[in-house]
Amino acid sequence: MKLYIGNQKYSSWSFRPWIALKVKDVAFEQVLRRFDDHPERVDFKTFSPTGKVPMLDNDGVKVWESLAILEYLADLYPQKGFWPEDIAQRARARAISAEMLGGFNSLRSECPMNMARKHGALDVSDGVRSDVARIENIWSECLEKSGGPFLFGEFCNADAMYAPVVNRLEIYKLSDHGAVKAYSAAMKALPAWQEWEAAGRAEPWIYPEDEA
Ligand SMILES: N[C@@H](CCC(=O)N[C@@H](CS)C(=O)NCC(=O)O)C(=O)O
């Protein structure tokens, strides 16, 4: 199984299936394709129909779109808990994952994930503040119901979908909420998180458009 990803410093969509595969201990080969225009740049359309990453290739079965990849992994490995066992919890996990995929546009556009950025507050829009308030609400409700440490107790696809937000809230100092602190600590304690972060920090490539 091959997972095509972008730069680990910046590629938030790539991070989602990557961390799920790592936490759930599924073996895969990582293929990193840089975003910039270096001389050996591979056109993303040669391996991904949308020209975007992430893209999973499982022996010829190609799946693009982060959430579709996570669904495919849940189908492939029903015993690994990619979604919560309970049907109501699973529905909720899917709902907040879809909300992440289609929403939070202000946060995503103004506050890019950046694994190497020095922490410092940004002057953000009302849209970002409202996105952060909604995330605080989702995380605190989920953690209260599940008891943590992850949104539905054990790490699942919903945590993968929100993983890059942990970085955004921290580096731009966007929240002091208790649930954000507790959840971020649990996420950052994962060896998979630390592996991705270290790889992102080690990348020498800097893209000004992603340096807020
Ligand atoms: N909805 C897609 C978004 C994928 C996406 O936007 N990926 C970005 C990187 S994080 C990308 O490949 N950008 C390359 C480009 O736009 O040239 C998903 O969930 O997988």
The ligand as an SDF file (V2000), in Angstrom:
LIG
                    3D

 20 19  0  0  0  0  0  0  0  0999 V2000
  -10.3580   17.5790   -0.3580 N   0  0  0  0  0  0  0  0  0  0  0  0
   -9.0270   17.0760   -0.5960 C   0  0  0  0  0  0  0  0  0  0  0  0
   -8.0450   18.2170   -0.4750 C   0  0  0  0  0  0  0  0  0  0  0  0
   -6.6780   17.8310   -1.0040 C   0  0  0  0  0  0  0  0  0  0  0  0
   -5.7450   19.0260   -1.1330 C   0  0  0  0  0  0  0  0  0  0  0  0
   -6.1740   20.1750   -1.2680 O   0  0  0  0  0  0  0  0  0  0  0  0
   -4.4360   18.7470   -1.0900 N   0  0  0  0  0  0  0  0  0  0  0  0
   -3.4290   19.7720   -1.2710 C   0  0  0  0  0  0  0  0  0  0  0  0
   -2.2970   19.5970   -0.2720 C   0  0  0  0  0  0  0  0  0  0  0  0
   -2.7270   19.6950    1.4140 S   0  0  0  0  0  0  0  0  0  0  0  0
   -2.7730   19.6000   -2.6290 C   0  0  0  0  0  0  0  0  0  0  0  0
   -2.5640   18.5060   -3.0870 O   0  0  0  0  0  0  0  0  0  0  0  0
   -2.3880   20.6830   -3.2650 N   0  0  0  0  0  0  0  0  0  0  0  0
   -1.6180   20.5990   -4.4720 C   0  0  0  0  0  0  0  0  0  0  0  0
   -1.9780   21.6270   -5.4180 C   0  0  0  0  0  0  0  0  0  0  0  0
   -3.0310   22.2660   -5.1850 O   0  0  0  0  0  0  0  0  0  0  0  0
   -1.2150   21.7890   -6.3730 O   0  0  0  0  0  0  0  0  0  0  0  0
   -8.7320   15.9560    0.4230 C   0  0  0  0  0  0  0  0  0  0  0  0
   -9.4280   15.9080    1.4460 O   0  0  0  0  0  0  0  0  0  0  0  0
   -7.8810   15.0860    0.1850 O   0  0  0  0  0  0  0  0  0  0  0  0
  1  2  1  0
  2  3  1  0
  2 18  1  0
  3  4  1  0
  4  5  1  0
  5  6  2  0
  5  7  1  0
  7  8  1  0
  8  9  1  0
  8 11  1  0
  9 10  1  0
 11 12  2  0
 11 13  1  0
 13 14  1  0
 14 15  1  0
 15 16  2  0
 15 17  1  0
 18 19  2  0
 18 20  1  0
M  END
$$$$
